[in-house]
Amino acid sequence: MDVNISKDGGDITVKVSGRLNTSTAPDFESQLMPALQGATSLALDFEDLEYISSAGLRIVLFAQKTMNRQGQMVVKNVKPEIYEVFDMTGFVDFLTIE
């Protein structure tokens, strides 16, 4: 898994590629959480994300809860197989997916 974080003031874009699972989730979390400090807008770009497990979903949920207090969050470029996971778990009900 690779994580690329870019900041423009309070706007944060996080591009994730590869597999977000039990073994890679701690690394993703350790990179994402500090980036959320002072963020007013978060975009998670999942264009190159191949797989997400419950460990990855937990981090997405935490990021959404954090951004609900600080600003807004959007998930972009979701592949059909990732969208299916979001749909089956009910994440489509509270995530903004573009």
Helices and strands as residue ranges (DSSP letters): E 2-8, E 11-20, H 25-35, E 41-52, H 54-70, E 72-76, H 80-89, G 91-93
